[in-house]
Amino acid sequence: MAQVREKTIAEKNERITFQKNEVEVDEYRNHTSSWNDYFTAWAYASTYIANEEESAVTSDERRITFHVRWCSELSKVTSNGYRILFRGDVYNILSVDLMNYQKREIRFSCRKEKR
């Protein structure tokens, strides 16, 4: 079985911001949904993967995996209700890997949001 190497602190050189979807109530009791900054961390960002779809000749579906040091705030992040901002783009979280609950690193697999 191949052992997965953890990323060193020096390799985590990209700044990412986690946002949380929250419902806000105004003075008239109207409910609105908004994205608010939740946590900012340094991460290692893996390469993009380009996929081709049948409906188009070439369609770039950008996927990326972020490797972040474990912390209690990020251990609460799920694929529902959270997203990541990276280099001005928004990424939806597809899955969260807590790396066998060793409390060393968390991996977030994401896909670029189409605007």
Backbone as JSON, one array per atom type, in Angstrom:
{
  "sequence": "MAQVREKTIAEKNERITFQKNEVEVDEYRNHTSSWNDYFTAWAYASTYIANEEESAVTSDERRITFHVRWCSELSKVTSNGYRILFRGDVYNILSVDLMNYQKREIRFSCRKEKR",
  "N": [[0.84, -1.18, 0.0], [0.62, 2.16, -0.9], [2.11, 4.91, 0.71], [0.8, 8.01, 1.67], [2.22, 11.12, 1.37], [2.45, 13.8, 3.61], [2.0, 17.29, 3.15], [4.53, 19.74, 3.58], [4.94, 22.59, 5.79], [6.15, 24.67, 4.4], [5.38, 24.15, 1.79], [2.74, 24.85, 1.77], [1.68, 27.44, 0.53], [-0.28, 29.07, -0.52], [-2.91, 31.35, -0.16], [-6.12, 30.87, 1.07], [-9.66, 31.41, 1.41], [-12.29, 30.43, 3.42], [-15.75, 30.36, 3.07], [-18.96, 30.74, 4.58], [-22.33, 29.83, 4.18], [-24.92, 31.73, 5.24], [-28.04, 32.57, 6.81], [-29.62, 35.62, 6.95], [-31.58, 37.92, 8.82], [-33.54, 40.71, 8.26], [-34.7, 43.98, 9.43], [-37.39, 43.88, 8.81], [-38.04, 41.3, 9.0], [-37.39, 39.75, 6.82], [-35.89, 37.04, 5.19], [-32.68, 36.44, 4.04], [-30.15, 34.92, 2.1], [-26.66, 34.73, 2.43], [-23.13, 34.82, 1.65], [-20.58, 34.62, 3.95], [-17.34, 35.47, 5.19], [-15.54, 32.9, 6.76], [-13.15, 31.55, 7.62], [-9.64, 31.92, 7.2], [-6.83, 30.51, 5.62], [-3.55, 29.04, 5.07], [-2.62, 27.1, 2.29], [-1.8, 24.17, 0.32], [-2.15, 23.94, -3.05], [-3.28, 21.69, -5.39], [-2.81, 20.6, -8.83], [-4.84, 21.63, -11.64], [-7.52, 19.86, -13.26], [-8.51, 19.08, -16.44], [-11.46, 18.36, -18.12], [-13.26, 16.77, -20.77], [-16.44, 17.24, -22.17], [-19.31, 15.6, -23.58], [-21.24, 17.25, -24.77], [-20.0, 19.55, -25.6], [-17.22, 20.64, -27.6], [-14.69, 21.13, -26.35], [-14.57, 21.5, -22.95], [-13.69, 23.19, -20.14], [-13.4, 21.97, -17.07], [-12.68, 22.92, -14.07], [-10.97, 21.47, -11.51], [-9.71, 21.15, -8.22], [-7.54, 20.38, -5.51], [-7.19, 21.18, -2.17], [-4.77, 21.25, 0.34], [-4.66, 21.51, 3.72], [-3.46, 22.53, 6.93], [-4.54, 20.82, 9.85], [-7.09, 22.12, 11.89], [-9.31, 23.11, 14.52], [-11.43, 24.75, 13.65], [-11.56, 24.28, 10.87], [-12.1, 21.59, 10.84], [-14.79, 21.42, 11.14], [-15.9, 22.12, 8.75], [-17.96, 21.33, 6.02], [-19.15, 19.79, 2.95], [-21.53, 20.92, 2.33], [-22.95, 24.08, 2.47], [-20.59, 25.52, 2.66], [-17.86, 27.15, 0.98], [-14.93, 27.86, -1.07], [-12.69, 30.55, -1.57], [-10.3, 31.35, -3.93], [-7.62, 32.87, -5.38], [-9.31, 34.84, -6.54], [-11.37, 33.36, -7.64], [-14.28, 31.28, -7.22], [-14.8, 28.27, -5.5], [-16.62, 25.33, -5.25], [-17.06, 23.02, -2.64], [-16.49, 19.65, -2.98], [-15.81, 17.3, -1.61], [-14.63, 16.36, 1.68], [-11.73, 15.36, 3.23], [-10.61, 14.02, 6.11], [-8.25, 12.78, 6.61], [-7.89, 10.21, 7.93], [-8.52, 10.97, 10.53], [-6.28, 11.9, 11.96], [-5.54, 14.37, 12.79], [-3.72, 16.11, 11.49], [-3.73, 17.0, 8.81], [-6.07, 18.3, 6.43], [-7.95, 17.59, 3.56], [-9.46, 19.2, 0.85], [-11.52, 18.62, -1.76], [-12.38, 20.26, -4.67], [-14.5, 22.05, -7.03], [-14.44, 24.4, -9.64], [-16.68, 27.09, -9.59], [-19.17, 27.8, -11.93], [-19.82, 30.81, -13.52]],
  "CA": [[0.0, 0.0, 0.0], [1.41, 3.37, -1.01], [1.91, 5.85, 1.79], [0.57, 9.36, 1.19], [3.1, 12.06, 2.07], [1.83, 15.07, 4.0], [2.67, 18.49, 2.65], [5.21, 20.5, 4.63], [4.43, 23.94, 5.97], [6.71, 25.5, 3.33], [4.62, 23.91, 0.55], [1.42, 25.48, 1.92], [2.02, 28.83, 0.26], [-1.39, 29.75, -1.17], [-3.9, 31.83, 0.8], [-7.51, 30.59, 0.68], [-10.66, 31.86, 2.36], [-13.5, 29.63, 3.5], [-16.96, 31.13, 3.3], [-20.08, 29.98, 5.09], [-23.62, 30.33, 3.76], [-25.73, 32.02, 6.42], [-29.3, 33.25, 6.6], [-29.71, 36.84, 7.73], [-32.93, 38.44, 8.95], [-33.49, 42.17, 8.37], [-35.65, 44.58, 10.38], [-38.76, 43.54, 8.41], [-38.1, 39.85, 9.15], [-37.13, 39.08, 5.56], [-34.74, 36.15, 5.26], [-31.83, 36.44, 2.85], [-28.99, 34.06, 2.21], [-25.45, 35.41, 2.0], [-21.85, 34.15, 1.94], [-19.74, 35.4, 4.84], [-16.03, 34.86, 5.44], [-15.54, 32.04, 7.94], [-11.8, 31.27, 8.09], [-8.61, 32.07, 6.18], [-5.73, 29.59, 5.93], [-2.55, 28.76, 4.05], [-2.89, 25.78, 1.74], [-1.13, 23.68, -0.88], [-3.16, 23.73, -4.08], [-2.82, 20.76, -6.43], [-3.03, 21.05, -10.2], [-6.19, 21.56, -12.21], [-7.8, 18.75, -14.15], [-9.44, 19.5, -17.49], [-12.29, 17.27, -18.63], [-14.07, 17.05, -21.95], [-17.83, 16.78, -22.08], [-19.85, 15.22, -24.88], [-22.07, 18.29, -25.34], [-19.14, 20.59, -26.18], [-15.97, 20.11, -28.13], [-13.83, 21.13, -25.17], [-15.11, 22.25, -21.83], [-12.72, 23.14, -19.05], [-13.99, 21.84, -15.74], [-11.53, 23.07, -13.19], [-11.02, 20.81, -10.2], [-8.5, 21.4, -7.47], [-7.53, 19.84, -4.15], [-6.46, 22.02, -1.23], [-4.24, 20.56, 1.51], [-4.59, 22.52, 4.77], [-3.17, 22.0, 8.26], [-5.73, 20.56, 10.63], [-7.42, 22.99, 13.02], [-10.68, 22.8, 14.96], [-12.38, 25.49, 12.83], [-11.7, 23.63, 9.57], [-12.66, 20.24, 10.99], [-16.26, 21.56, 11.11], [-16.31, 22.45, 7.39], [-18.54, 20.24, 5.23], [-19.36, 20.14, 1.54], [-22.79, 21.67, 2.26], [-22.96, 25.33, 3.19], [-19.28, 26.16, 2.65], [-17.14, 27.22, -0.29], [-13.57, 28.38, -0.93], [-12.22, 31.58, -2.48], [-8.89, 31.14, -4.24], [-7.16, 33.7, -6.51], [-10.43, 35.55, -7.15], [-12.38, 32.43, -8.13], [-15.07, 30.58, -6.21], [-14.75, 26.82, -5.65], [-17.55, 24.56, -4.44], [-16.41, 21.87, -2.01], [-17.11, 18.37, -3.35], [-15.61, 16.35, -0.52], [-13.68, 16.72, 2.73], [-11.01, 14.18, 3.71], [-9.96, 14.33, 7.38], [-6.99, 12.04, 6.64], [-7.95, 9.18, 8.99], [-8.7, 11.61, 11.85], [-4.99, 12.0, 12.64], [-5.41, 15.77, 13.2], [-2.52, 16.7, 10.9], [-4.03, 17.66, 7.55], [-7.41, 18.11, 5.86], [-7.96, 17.81, 2.1], [-10.73, 19.64, 0.31], [-11.63, 18.47, -3.21], [-13.3, 21.32, -5.08], [-14.71, 22.32, -8.45], [-14.66, 25.82, -9.89], [-18.08, 27.44, -9.82], [-19.41, 28.47, -13.21], [-20.54, 32.08, -13.3]],
  "C": [[0.88, 1.24, 0.0], [1.07, 4.33, 0.12], [1.78, 7.24, 1.2], [1.41, 10.31, 2.03], [2.35, 13.34, 2.38], [2.66, 16.21, 3.44], [3.32, 19.23, 3.81], [4.61, 21.9, 4.71], [4.93, 24.86, 4.86], [5.94, 25.32, 2.02], [3.23, 24.54, 0.6], [1.6, 26.99, 1.78], [0.92, 29.6, -0.47], [-2.43, 30.13, -0.11], [-5.29, 31.54, 0.26], [-8.43, 31.07, 1.79], [-11.87, 30.95, 2.28], [-14.66, 30.56, 3.79], [-18.08, 30.21, 3.72], [-21.37, 30.64, 4.63], [-24.5, 30.5, 4.99], [-26.99, 32.77, 6.03], [-29.35, 34.46, 7.52], [-31.15, 37.34, 7.7], [-32.84, 39.95, 9.12], [-34.57, 42.66, 9.32], [-37.11, 44.27, 10.05], [-39.0, 42.03, 8.44], [-38.02, 39.11, 7.82], [-35.86, 38.25, 5.71], [-33.98, 36.2, 3.94], [-30.6, 35.57, 3.12], [-27.77, 34.81, 1.69], [-24.22, 34.59, 2.39], [-21.01, 35.09, 2.77], [-18.42, 34.68, 5.06], [-16.06, 34.12, 6.77], [-14.12, 31.87, 8.5], [-10.84, 31.44, 6.92], [-7.41, 31.22, 6.59], [-4.75, 29.54, 4.76], [-2.75, 27.33, 3.58], [-1.93, 25.46, 0.6], [-2.23, 23.37, -1.87], [-2.6, 22.82, -5.16], [-3.22, 21.28, -7.8], [-4.49, 20.89, -10.62], [-6.3, 20.32, -13.08], [-8.81, 19.24, -15.17], [-10.17, 18.27, -18.02], [-13.01, 17.71, -19.9], [-15.45, 16.47, -21.76], [-18.32, 16.48, -23.49], [-20.6, 16.36, -25.55], [-21.24, 19.4, -26.0], [-17.85, 19.95, -26.67], [-14.92, 20.03, -27.01], [-14.46, 22.02, -24.11], [-14.14, 22.09, -20.66], [-13.44, 23.11, -17.72], [-12.84, 21.84, -14.76], [-11.8, 22.44, -11.84], [-9.67, 21.02, -9.53], [-8.65, 20.79, -6.08], [-6.65, 20.73, -3.29], [-6.05, 21.17, -0.03], [-3.99, 21.63, 2.58], [-4.22, 21.84, 6.08], [-4.45, 21.86, 9.05], [-5.87, 21.65, 11.7], [-8.9, 22.77, 13.33], [-11.72, 23.53, 14.11], [-12.63, 24.79, 11.49], [-12.23, 22.21, 9.68], [-14.18, 20.25, 10.98], [-16.79, 21.82, 9.71], [-16.81, 21.2, 6.68], [-18.71, 20.69, 3.79], [-20.67, 20.91, 1.35], [-22.68, 22.94, 3.09], [-21.63, 26.05, 3.28], [-18.73, 26.19, 1.23], [-15.79, 27.88, -0.04], [-13.31, 29.45, -1.99], [-10.72, 31.41, -2.67], [-8.55, 31.93, -5.5], [-8.32, 34.35, -7.27], [-11.52, 34.66, -7.71], [-13.06, 31.73, -6.96], [-15.06, 29.09, -6.52], [-15.74, 26.17, -4.71], [-16.84, 23.33, -3.9], [-17.18, 20.61, -2.37], [-16.98, 17.35, -2.24], [-14.54, 16.86, 0.44], [-13.06, 15.43, 3.24], [-10.23, 14.57, 4.96], [-8.7, 13.51, 7.6], [-6.92, 11.1, 7.85], [-7.99, 9.76, 10.4], [-7.4, 11.71, 12.64], [-4.7, 13.42, 13.13], [-4.08, 16.39, 12.74], [-2.85, 17.54, 9.67], [-5.46, 17.35, 7.13], [-7.3, 18.41, 4.37], [-9.38, 18.16, 1.66], [-10.68, 19.5, -1.21], [-12.71, 19.42, -3.68], [-13.42, 21.4, -6.6], [-15.01, 23.8, -8.61], [-16.12, 26.07, -10.23], [-18.2, 28.2, -11.14], [-20.24, 29.7, -12.94], [-21.22, 32.53, -14.55]]
}
